[in-house]
Amino acid sequence: MENPFPLPASDRRRIWQGILFSNLLAALVFALIVVGRRVGFGAVNQLTAVTFLLLPLVMGLICAWFWKDTNLRFGRRLDWTTLNTLIALVLSAVVAKEGIVCLIIVSPLIIACMLAGVLLGIPLFRRRSNRLNASLAGFLFLLFLNDVLSRHEFTAQVGDTLLIKAPPAVVWRYVAAYEPITDKPDFWLFRIGMPRPVNSTVDGYHRGAGRKCNFSNGYAFDEVMTVYEPGKELEFVITQQPRDPEIMGHLDILKGQFLLADNGDGTTTLTGTSWYRLYVFPAWYYNLWAESITRNVHLEVMAQIRHLSEQAAR
């Protein structure tokens, strides 16, 4: 990476002015979001493309305007844009109390959009065309209004299967409730501190009984078992979930299901499915992460069920 710092004083001043004013804009937008939520303005109850696409793009354009009279090459623009992204993420962690995992997830999108704004600003501001710049500003404003006033809903489900070398009657013992997981996680987000499933407990073994799925940070999902067919199916709905800054509040788990299929040879195919709703957009980006996280929660739990079942079968 090129060293961005050995520059003339005038260039350094312009660079830091771009970083300062772009982050002031971001702070203003987030302040408006907080105020809007407090007064019950429904359009800001979710973090949409305005936050994660348009805002970083405009931040990049602001930087480009301040940097237009400097002689920064592409490599140095990338360096400074990366630094600006890091500053914005640190401010999000300090002011908005966002968790480390959230910041890791959002960082590729932020830096890509901010860099796009920086690069877009090079031809725009060198031409010094007020008509073109006004047209761009109007276009971005229309995108802003369209996104804020549009209805944002996204629900999805993800399912996984696992072969267990034990009959359904044995596997069923560990589906509703299972002992604490002691193995180290394979999923990299769990390894860096994202809460992972530890164990499940139940109030009773029947339909309508309460169930808890406990996580490594002490949080628990409160559930009610709505389908309880021994050896075949367990389904539960989530009645209460933690507001963890890492994921919760951006993603709600709605319900879960375990299906057991007897393979007729002493083995069982276990299928775990979860339904969830996203509150962060664009969905095409965040669902990649949501699906991966949900899938790895499944695999942690199902691997423990397999371990306990096969141990009991032996």
Salt bridges, closest charged atoms under 4 A:
GLU2 OE2 - ARG76 NE 3.67
ASP11 OD1 - ARG14 NH1 3.23
ASP69 OD1 - ARG128 NH2 3.38
GLU98 OE1 - HIS250 NE2 3.29
ASP147 OD1 - HIS152 NE2 3.17
GLU153 OE2 - ARG151 NH2 2.76
ASP160 OD1 - ARG295 NE 2.44
ASP160 OD2 - HIS298 ND1 2.80
ASP222 OD1 - LYS212 NZ 2.34
GLU223 OE1 - ARG211 NH1 2.72
GLU235 OE2 - LYS255 NZ 3.81
ASP252 OD1 - ARG243 NH2 3.15
GLU291 OE2 - ARG295 NH1 3.08
GLU300 OE1 - ARG196 NH2 2.62
